[in-house]
């Protein structure tokens, strides 16, 4: 410890460096030591948090797909000749929330400047939360239907047209096959 104090004492008494600069350098050196010694966030906890949000998003997507599959299965099984039906749906994206934005337009000297600001609502317990105007459902990428009557062209056409009408999916992304006995 005594060796360190002599170094600092020698530095503070150095006539080559002006007094106020010596104190400034000493202060910056101390600040550097403080920054180096500060704890940093654990990379594992950051991965866990982002992983949790991804898993929550994936769970929400899976729940949405399962609900749509259940409803579609119920509807398609009522088509004449379809018989027992199983459905699988794949999603191309997750749901999307559209937030409200205030748009200000300034016209000055032939220039138009637009500025957007997100509108927030005060939610008890969570503080300010963006005001969501609508939530868009995930896009459906493809549909596979396994039906007892999947070998009959009329049934295949009716199922394909029903799926197209409900989801706007192109016919080449819909596959109807016969269920094994």
Secondary structure, DSSP 8 states (H G I E B T S, - for coil): -HHHHHHHHHHHT-TTS-HHHHHHHHHHHHHHHHHHHS----HHHHHHHHHHHHHHHHHHHHHHHHHHHHHHHHHHTTSTTT-SEEEEEEESS--EEEE-EEEEEEEETTEEEEEEEE-EEEETTTEEEE-EEEEE---EEEEEEEETTTT-HHHHHHHHHHHHHHH---GGGEEEEE---
